[in-house]
Amino acid sequence: MGGGARSDVWLQMISDCTGVPVERPRAREAACLGAAELAMVAAGRFGSVAEAATGLYAPDKRFGPDPSGRAAYDEAFGRYRGLYAKLYGGKE
């Protein structure tokens, strides 16, 4: 929900690296949304916090994994692991 979650580039990288879709929520302030959810549960508008979270959540943008992006990150991570092993004697 913070600065990184506002970056299309960063969210696409996360999706590419993990191979799963990532969604940016429409709400920019998680603390405010959480407080509203708790207040609405306390006021009886929702039966549970889970119900409030589901009822109030709205997506802003979805980022799907790009297989070609994943390959590039896997290759870079392989180089990192190789260098790490050389520097620290194979300990990971």
C-alpha positions as CSV (number, residue, x, y, z in Angstrom):
1,M,0.0,0.0,0.0
2,G,3.0,2.3,0.3
3,G,5.3,3.9,-2.3
4,G,6.2,0.7,-3.9
5,A,2.6,-0.3,-4.4
6,R,2.1,2.9,-6.4
7,S,4.7,2.0,-9.0
8,D,3.5,0.1,-12.1
9,V,7.1,-1.0,-12.8
10,W,7.6,-2.4,-9.3
11,L,4.3,-4.3,-9.3
12,Q,5.0,-5.8,-12.7
13,M,8.4,-6.9,-11.4
14,I,6.8,-8.6,-8.5
15,S,4.4,-10.4,-10.7
16,D,7.1,-11.5,-13.2
17,C,9.4,-12.8,-10.4
18,T,6.7,-14.7,-8.5
19,G,4.8,-15.8,-11.6
20,V,1.4,-14.8,-10.0
21,P,-0.9,-11.9,-10.8
22,V,-0.6,-8.8,-8.5
23,E,-3.4,-6.4,-7.9
24,R,-3.1,-2.8,-6.7
25,P,-6.0,-1.8,-4.5
26,R,-7.9,1.3,-5.3
27,A,-7.6,2.5,-1.7
28,R,-4.3,4.2,-1.2
29,E,-4.4,4.3,2.6
30,A,-4.6,0.8,4.1
31,A,-4.9,2.1,7.7
32,C,-7.8,4.4,6.9
33,L,-9.6,1.6,5.0
34,G,-9.0,-0.9,7.9
35,A,-10.3,1.6,10.4
36,A,-13.5,2.1,8.3
37,E,-13.9,-1.7,8.1
38,L,-13.7,-2.1,11.8
39,A,-16.1,0.8,12.4
40,M,-18.6,-0.6,10.0
41,V,-18.4,-4.0,11.7
42,A,-18.9,-2.4,15.1
43,A,-21.9,-0.4,13.7
44,G,-23.4,-3.6,12.4
45,R,-23.1,-2.9,8.6
46,F,-21.0,-6.0,8.2
47,G,-21.1,-9.3,10.2
48,S,-17.4,-9.7,10.3
49,V,-14.1,-8.1,9.5
50,A,-13.6,-10.6,6.7
51,E,-17.0,-9.7,5.2
52,A,-16.2,-5.9,5.5
53,A,-12.8,-6.4,3.8
54,T,-14.4,-8.3,0.9
55,G,-17.2,-5.8,0.7
56,L,-15.1,-2.7,0.6
57,Y,-12.1,-3.9,-1.5
58,A,-11.9,-2.6,-5.0
59,P,-9.0,-3.2,-7.4
60,D,-7.3,-0.4,-9.3
61,K,-5.1,-2.3,-11.7
62,R,-4.0,-5.9,-12.2
63,F,-0.5,-7.0,-13.3
64,G,-0.1,-10.4,-14.9
65,P,3.2,-12.3,-15.0
66,D,5.2,-12.0,-18.2
67,P,7.1,-15.2,-18.8
68,S,9.9,-13.4,-20.6
69,G,10.4,-11.1,-17.6
70,R,10.6,-14.1,-15.3
71,A,13.4,-15.6,-17.4
72,A,15.4,-12.5,-17.1
73,Y,15.0,-12.3,-13.3
74,D,15.8,-16.0,-12.9
75,E,19.0,-15.6,-14.9
76,A,20.0,-12.6,-12.8
77,F,19.2,-14.4,-9.6
78,G,21.3,-17.4,-10.7
79,R,24.3,-15.0,-11.2
80,Y,23.7,-13.5,-7.8
81,R,23.7,-17.0,-6.2
82,G,26.9,-17.9,-8.0
83,L,28.7,-14.8,-6.8
84,Y,27.3,-15.3,-3.2
85,A,28.7,-18.8,-3.2
86,K,32.1,-17.6,-4.3
87,L,32.2,-14.8,-1.8
88,Y,31.0,-16.9,1.2
89,G,32.3,-20.4,0.4
90,G,29.0,-21.9,-0.8
91,K,26.9,-20.8,2.2
92,E,23.5,-19.6,1.2
